[in-house]
Amino acid sequence: MTIEELKKYTIFKEELLNLELLKNQGFNNISYLLKTTGKSYVIRVFKSNESVNISREFEYKIQKRAYKKNIASKPIFLNNKFMIYEYEKGIHKTKLSNFELKELILKVKKFHKFKIKEKPYDLLLDLKNYSQKLINKKSKKLIKNCYKSLQILKKYKYNFALTHHDLNPKNIIFNEMGFKIIDWEYAGVNDSFFDLASICVEFKLNKNQEKIVLNSYFKTKKSYHKIKLKHYKIIYDSFCKLWFEANI
């Protein structure tokens, strides 16, 4: 990707000044920071669509809806080669204050309420694929633990929601205006506890902080909420490790 290539598209009214690779790079994209005379933008050039949950069009549509709710950065362009959205200046945090944690959970709850018609993410299908591809002892143990947790979770109500699926610190940018959630390429329908569990795992929350998560998300607490959170934590952590094993 070069500035000359970008100039071929009638995307920007302002002058394009500089294009450089971002420090943090994902598995599916090559990300650039574009500086113009007006604003800065992220250019995400697509490398692979293999592990993207739905489609790039779906990702763009969801990010647009999230932007309107002050959850995500503003997407401005999409084609079959790349996506552009406004750059959010800020920092990534690996530890959250109780206030920041509550605010994050409330924003997650906002996009969980988005009404969409996509089919739920099939955890069992992915587990089956991993079991065929990964035959080492570590992976087999992770897969076995996932099956056990999924069996237990069958007893409880499934909370359908639009989930981000990748709420790690690198995808949450904090600044003086609050924070924004980026990188929606794995977004899809799943149990809402998947996102809640991902926050617990990624930010290494303690038991008191996990209580804040559940109290902030649910108006009425149920006895099984802790059980669901526990087993989705096992599933999320295992899936992250299995994904890494399958893609190294």
Secondary structure, 3 states (H helix, E strand, C coil): CCHHHHHCCCCCCCCEEEEEECCCCCCCEEEEEEEECCCEEEEEEECCCCCCCCCHHHHHHHHHHHHHCCCECCEEEECCCEEEEECCCCECCCCCCHHHHHHHHHHHHHHHCCCCCCCECCHHHHHHHHHHHCCCHHHHHHHHHHHHHHHHHCCCCCCEEEECCCCCHHHEEEECCEEEECCCCCCEEEEHHHHHHHHHHHCCCCHHHHHHHHHHHCCCCCCCHHHHHHHHHHHHHHHHHHHHHHHC
